């Protein structure tokens, strides 16, 4: 795993080309965050666990598209840049502050990677980048930050947490879950073994996955990473960010 782990600032180092080659080849890459960014993510995980363990007001439970949503194997809180933020619980103000901070961090990492990938492949990125929401001021964007809580309870043992899939967006950035569960496929391997990548990560790491839209924009030159979430003996919290094209481009692509 060591040869697929780089410092988060590798794009500005001599490791840039090597790291990008490995990401495009293996469809995933592990990045080690600097201490201040790792602390932000760790704090967001802690407050997320507190959120899921606290009683939720009924109106928050009903806000399926704006924030909280629950189904059989998991529950989710979602953050979108352009959605009003009154779905955050007022009883836990640090939840909003920390999640918006992680949104900005993961979005920056994903955007920097996307720009570097396109340049590395000789693709003119200027026109493609123009469809993304600019954080200042925000434009309509379909990018999402999801905070998941997988129950992993014995009464739903046979229910799959998350079936194998490729994320529909460009690039996904995930923190290391509170327990293992994320299983990724490496297209360079001839066997069908799933890699339990989180077991090999440090707490300060994030993992990068390539998505379906990146595959489309590169004419199929970049594969999307196939992955799923397996079971564990205790509940699992994870924070994921998916960089997507702005509306309506993203919506038109996912229906191709």
Secondary structure, 3 states (H helix, E strand, C coil): CHHHEEECCHHHCCCHHHHHHHHHHHCEEEEECCHHHHHHHHHHHHHHHHHHHCCCCHHHHCCCCCCEEECCCEEEEEECCCCCCCCCCCCCHHHHHHHHHHHHHHHHHHHHHHHHHHHHCCCCHHHHHCCCCCCCCCCCCCCEEEEEEECCCHHHCCCCCEEEEECCCCEEEEECCCCCCEEECCCCCCCCCCEEHHHHCCCCEEEEEECHHHHHHCCCCCCCCEEEECCCCCCEEEEEEEECCCCCHHHHHCCC
